[in-house]
Amino acid sequence: MSTLPVSEGPRSPEGMPFVAPCRTLEMTAPLRWLRLGWTDLIGAPRLSLTYGAVLMTLSMVIAALTWRFGTIALYIGLATGFVFVGPVLAVGLYSISRQLGKGKQPVMGYCLREGWHHIRELLVLGVVLLVVMLVWARAAATVHVFFPMESAPGLEQWLPFLGIGSAVGAVFAVIVFSATAFSLPMIMDRRVDSVTAVVTSVNAVLHNKKPMILWAGLIGLSVALGFATALLGFALLLPLIGHATWHAYRETIDASDWPQNEEG
């Protein structure tokens, strides 16, 4: 891998750049991230699977509420789970990998303190992503309005509905993936604001389109496997993706211009 040539560009009043440079990735990089993520999971199985169990339970609660109460429960579940709980738990997984990388034995208290220490930037990012996801849900409902289905729709009705719905969903999925691919671990690792972290993440994705498409596909496959196992697979798959995401960030982003966050 080699560091991309990045111009100095504009800087903040504090003298910090607005985006961190990224490295050029080879196509097989995502497979290496998964291997490294699996090594971290094996290195701290109890702690990793505890986080996985909590994330799995959160997914089940949101799914059950949505099934029982409809769309409003989905919105409430996303607001409480995705914004307030999800980012902190994700940072906990990155913290486990960070501690292992420093040759330490991961400790739950340390992970929770790191999550709480970055709660402000995590909440800002979480709220922004929640707004995007709610607009996504509204866009999906709008597509349904323009393509009303009969009680027994035929193929000629399904094709345009699925085609346009998939296109709209793909746009929002790309936005969310690009914004979060590297931003959360960067917030945990460095003293950086959420806007800089998101811009850095989007820039890195745009400069490494092919490997990042593979990485998105692997994440999508993990989610599909999780649903195929009635969400039980999330207890293992989500920690694996979390650990791998930390290694993806460390391998892709050069954040050396920003000071490291203080140790636990």
Secondary structure as GFF3:
##gff-version 3
##sequence-region A 1 264
A	DSSP	beta_strand	2	3	.	.	.	ID=ss1
A	DSSP	beta_strand	23	24	.	.	.	ID=ss2
A	DSSP	alpha_helix	29	43	.	.	.	ID=ss3
A	DSSP	alpha_helix	45	69	.	.	.	ID=ss4
A	DSSP	alpha_helix	71	77	.	.	.	ID=ss5
A	DSSP	pi_helix	78	85	.	.	.	ID=ss6
A	DSSP	alpha_helix	86	101	.	.	.	ID=ss7
A	DSSP	alpha_helix	108	117	.	.	.	ID=ss8
A	DSSP	alpha_helix	119	146	.	.	.	ID=ss9
A	DSSP	alpha_helix	155	180	.	.	.	ID=ss10
A	DSSP	alpha_helix	183	189	.	.	.	ID=ss11
A	DSSP	alpha_helix	194	207	.	.	.	ID=ss12
A	DSSP	alpha_helix	209	228	.	.	.	ID=ss13
A	DSSP	alpha_helix	234	252	.	.	.	ID=ss14
###
